[in-house]
Amino acid sequence: MKDNPKLEDWSAEGRQNLWSAPELQRISIVGRVYGHPDQETFPDGDRICTSYVKNVDGRIITTHSGSTYELGEIAPEYEQWITNQGYTYNYENPIKVHGIRKNEKSN
């Protein structure tokens, strides 16, 4: 099985229409990519923004374009922002694309 490219120092970026319901928000991931199969276009350490996240399985995300990535370490500034917003960061399941509950406890 081929390893997925890894995104390090990542953060989630919301892309939404101001008139859309929160559960319809589209989220992309911005981070430094490592191990991308197209090293000429996306060399290790290159900062990228994915297409919007379509599926999440723990720390593995699949984007609208069909790319699959593993989430590495979160950007410290983004983790602090999450905390400041009253959310709890869950290392095993860091991204939720259909509704987020404040102060959700990780198991």
C-alpha atoms as an extended CHARMM CRD file, in Angstrom:
* protein
*
       107  EXT
         1         1  MET       CA              0.0000000000        0.0000000000        0.0000000000  PROA      1               0.0000000000
         2         2  LYS       CA              1.2950000000        3.4240000000       -0.9590000000  PROA      2               0.0000000000
         3         3  ASP       CA              1.7220000000        6.0100000000        1.8170000000  PROA      3               0.0000000000
         4         4  ASN       CA             -0.3570000000        9.1640000000        1.6270000000  PROA      4               0.0000000000
         5         5  PRO       CA              1.4120000000       12.5100000000        1.3800000000  PROA      5               0.0000000000
         6         6  LYS       CA              1.6200000000       14.1300000000        4.8070000000  PROA      6               0.0000000000
         7         7  LEU       CA              0.5750000000       17.6780000000        5.7020000000  PROA      7               0.0000000000
         8         8  GLU       CA              2.5930000000       19.2490000000        8.5080000000  PROA      8               0.0000000000
         9         9  ASP       CA              2.1330000000       22.5990000000       10.2530000000  PROA      9               0.0000000000
        10        10  TRP       CA             -1.4490000000       22.5290000000        8.9810000000  PROA      10              0.0000000000
        11        11  SER       CA             -4.5740000000       24.5390000000        9.6540000000  PROA      11              0.0000000000
        12        12  ALA       CA             -8.1480000000       24.3670000000        8.4050000000  PROA      12              0.0000000000
        13        13  GLU       CA             -9.5090000000       27.1970000000        6.2980000000  PROA      13              0.0000000000
        14        14  GLY       CA            -13.2440000000       27.6920000000        5.9560000000  PROA      14              0.0000000000
        15        15  ARG       CA            -14.7110000000       28.5880000000        2.6110000000  PROA      15              0.0000000000
        16        16  GLN       CA            -18.3250000000       29.4950000000        2.9150000000  PROA      16              0.0000000000
        17        17  ASN       CA            -20.9760000000       31.7240000000        1.6280000000  PROA      17              0.0000000000
        18        18  LEU       CA            -22.0700000000       34.0370000000        4.4610000000  PROA      18              0.0000000000
        19        19  TRP       CA            -25.6670000000       33.0520000000        3.8110000000  PROA      19              0.0000000000
        20        20  SER       CA            -25.0220000000       29.2870000000        4.0140000000  PROA      20              0.0000000000
        21        21  ALA       CA            -25.8180000000       27.1360000000        7.0230000000  PROA      21              0.0000000000
        22        22  PRO       CA            -22.7220000000       26.1810000000        9.0950000000  PROA      22              0.0000000000
        23        23  GLU       CA            -23.0910000000       22.5020000000        8.1860000000  PROA      23              0.0000000000
        24        24  LEU       CA            -22.6530000000       23.4500000000        4.5280000000  PROA      24              0.0000000000
        25        25  GLN       CA            -19.3000000000       25.1150000000        5.1580000000  PROA      25              0.0000000000
        26        26  ARG       CA            -16.4580000000       23.8420000000        3.0080000000  PROA      26              0.0000000000
        27        27  ILE       CA            -13.1080000000       23.3260000000        4.6820000000  PROA      27              0.0000000000
        28        28  SER       CA             -9.6920000000       23.1630000000        3.0000000000  PROA      28              0.0000000000
        29        29  ILE       CA             -6.4000000000       22.3340000000        4.6710000000  PROA      29              0.0000000000
        30        30  VAL       CA             -3.3500000000       24.5740000000        4.3610000000  PROA      30              0.0000000000
        31        31  GLY       CA              0.0190000000       23.1170000000        5.3020000000  PROA      31              0.0000000000
        32        32  ARG       CA              3.4660000000       21.9420000000        4.2660000000  PROA      32              0.0000000000
        33        33  VAL       CA              3.3190000000       18.7920000000        2.1400000000  PROA      33              0.0000000000
        34        34  TYR       CA              5.8150000000       15.9160000000        2.3650000000  PROA      34              0.0000000000
        35        35  GLY       CA              5.9340000000       12.7910000000        0.2140000000  PROA      35              0.0000000000
        36        36  HSD       CA              3.6810000000       14.0530000000       -2.5720000000  PROA      36              0.0000000000
        37        37  PRO       CA              3.9120000000       11.7670000000       -5.6130000000  PROA      37              0.0000000000
        38        38  ASP       CA              4.4440000000       14.7940000000       -7.8900000000  PROA      38              0.0000000000
        39        39  GLN       CA              7.6910000000       16.0400000000       -6.3210000000  PROA      39              0.0000000000
        40        40  GLU       CA              8.4120000000       18.2950000000       -9.2840000000  PROA      40              0.0000000000
        41        41  THR       CA              5.2380000000       20.3180000000       -8.6950000000  PROA      41              0.0000000000
        42        42  PHE       CA              4.9570000000       19.8060000000       -4.9060000000  PROA      42              0.0000000000
        43        43  PRO       CA              8.4590000000       19.3330000000       -3.4340000000  PROA      43              0.0000000000
        44        44  ASP       CA              8.8000000000       18.4130000000        0.2400000000  PROA      44              0.0000000000
        45        45  GLY       CA              8.0780000000       21.4010000000        2.4810000000  PROA      45              0.0000000000
        46        46  ASP       CA              6.0440000000       23.2540000000       -0.1500000000  PROA      46              0.0000000000
        47        47  ARG       CA              3.0460000000       25.1010000000        1.3250000000  PROA      47              0.0000000000
        48        48  ILE       CA             -0.2200000000       24.0260000000       -0.2970000000  PROA      48              0.0000000000
        49        49  CYS       CA             -3.9550000000       24.5450000000        0.0650000000  PROA      49              0.0000000000
        50        50  THR       CA             -6.0670000000       21.4690000000       -0.6630000000  PROA      50              0.0000000000
        51        51  SER       CA             -9.3870000000       21.4710000000       -2.4320000000  PROA      51              0.0000000000
        52        52  TYR       CA            -12.2140000000       21.2160000000        0.0720000000  PROA      52              0.0000000000
        53        53  VAL       CA            -12.3180000000       18.2150000000        2.3860000000  PROA      53              0.0000000000
        54        54  LYS       CA            -14.9070000000       15.6860000000        1.3080000000  PROA      54              0.0000000000
        55        55  ASN       CA            -14.2070000000       12.7990000000        3.6910000000  PROA      55              0.0000000000
        56        56  VAL       CA            -12.3710000000       12.2990000000        6.9740000000  PROA      56              0.0000000000
        57        57  ASP       CA            -11.2040000000        9.0300000000        8.5220000000  PROA      57              0.0000000000
        58        58  GLY       CA             -9.2940000000        9.8690000000       11.6990000000  PROA      58              0.0000000000
        59        59  ARG       CA             -6.1660000000       11.6930000000       10.5240000000  PROA      59              0.0000000000
        60        60  ILE       CA             -6.6760000000       10.7970000000        6.8430000000  PROA      60              0.0000000000
        61        61  ILE       CA             -8.5390000000       13.2950000000        4.6780000000  PROA      61              0.0000000000
        62        62  THR       CA             -9.8240000000       12.9390000000        1.1450000000  PROA      62              0.0000000000
        63        63  THR       CA            -10.4130000000       16.0970000000       -0.8410000000  PROA      63              0.0000000000
        64        64  HSD       CA            -12.9780000000       16.9990000000       -3.4760000000  PROA      64              0.0000000000
        65        65  SER       CA            -10.3120000000       16.4920000000       -6.1630000000  PROA      65              0.0000000000
        66        66  GLY       CA             -9.7230000000       12.9160000000       -4.9110000000  PROA      66              0.0000000000
        67        67  SER       CA             -6.3570000000       13.5300000000       -3.2430000000  PROA      67              0.0000000000
        68        68  THR       CA             -5.7270000000       11.7870000000        0.0810000000  PROA      68              0.0000000000
        69        69  TYR       CA             -3.4700000000       13.1890000000        2.8010000000  PROA      69              0.0000000000
        70        70  GLU       CA             -2.3810000000       12.2310000000        6.2840000000  PROA      70              0.0000000000
        71        71  LEU       CA             -2.4670000000       15.0430000000        8.8390000000  PROA      71              0.0000000000
        72        72  GLY       CA              0.7980000000       15.4590000000       10.7240000000  PROA      72              0.0000000000
        73        73  GLU       CA              1.3850000000       18.0950000000       13.3960000000  PROA      73              0.0000000000
        74        74  ILE       CA             -1.0920000000       20.9430000000       13.6300000000  PROA      74              0.0000000000
        75        75  ALA       CA              0.2040000000       24.5380000000       13.3130000000  PROA      75              0.0000000000
        76        76  PRO       CA              0.7360000000       25.8150000000       16.8820000000  PROA      76              0.0000000000
        77        77  GLU       CA             -1.0390000000       29.1010000000       16.0940000000  PROA      77              0.0000000000
        78        78  TYR       CA             -4.0640000000       27.2230000000       14.7680000000  PROA      78              0.0000000000
        79        79  GLU       CA             -4.1850000000       24.9520000000       17.8080000000  PROA      79              0.0000000000
        80        80  GLN       CA             -4.1170000000       28.0550000000       20.0280000000  PROA      80              0.0000000000
        81        81  TRP       CA             -6.9120000000       29.6300000000       17.9800000000  PROA      81              0.0000000000
        82        82  ILE       CA             -9.0190000000       26.4580000000       18.4350000000  PROA      82              0.0000000000
        83        83  THR       CA             -8.5170000000       26.6590000000       22.2000000000  PROA      83              0.0000000000
        84        84  ASN       CA             -9.3250000000       30.3730000000       22.2480000000  PROA      84              0.0000000000
        85        85  GLN       CA            -12.6060000000       29.6500000000       20.4300000000  PROA      85              0.0000000000
        86        86  GLY       CA            -13.6380000000       27.2480000000       23.2080000000  PROA      86              0.0000000000
        87        87  TYR       CA            -13.1060000000       24.0490000000       21.2300000000  PROA      87              0.0000000000
        88        88  THR       CA            -11.1330000000       20.9910000000       22.3120000000  PROA      88              0.0000000000
        89        89  TYR       CA             -8.5590000000       19.6920000000       19.8290000000  PROA      89              0.0000000000
        90        90  ASN       CA             -8.8640000000       15.9420000000       19.2820000000  PROA      90              0.0000000000
        91        91  TYR       CA             -5.5800000000       14.4840000000       18.0060000000  PROA      91              0.0000000000
        92        92  GLU       CA             -7.1180000000       11.2350000000       16.6990000000  PROA      92              0.0000000000
        93        93  ASN       CA            -10.0020000000       13.0150000000       14.9170000000  PROA      93              0.0000000000
        94        94  PRO       CA             -8.8340000000       16.5840000000       14.3040000000  PROA      94              0.0000000000
        95        95  ILE       CA            -11.1970000000       17.5420000000       11.4560000000  PROA      95              0.0000000000
        96        96  LYS       CA            -14.9670000000       17.4820000000       11.4170000000  PROA      96              0.0000000000
        97        97  VAL       CA            -16.7180000000       18.5800000000        8.2620000000  PROA      97              0.0000000000
        98        98  HSD       CA            -20.3820000000       18.3290000000        9.3030000000  PROA      98              0.0000000000
        99        99  GLY       CA            -20.9440000000       20.4070000000       12.4070000000  PROA      99              0.0000000000
       100       100  ILE       CA            -18.6060000000       20.9710000000       15.3290000000  PROA      100             0.0000000000
       101       101  ARG       CA            -19.7830000000       21.0750000000       18.9160000000  PROA      101             0.0000000000
       102       102  LYS       CA            -18.1000000000       23.4440000000       21.3410000000  PROA      102             0.0000000000
       103       103  ASN       CA            -16.1810000000       21.8620000000       24.2110000000  PROA      103             0.0000000000
       104       104  GLU       CA            -16.4910000000       18.3510000000       22.7920000000  PROA      104             0.0000000000
       105       105  LYS       CA            -14.3900000000       16.0550000000       24.9500000000  PROA      105             0.0000000000
       106       106  SER       CA            -11.9060000000       13.7520000000       23.2490000000  PROA      106             0.0000000000
       107       107  ASN       CA            -11.8480000000       10.1400000000       24.4380000000  PROA      107             0.0000000000
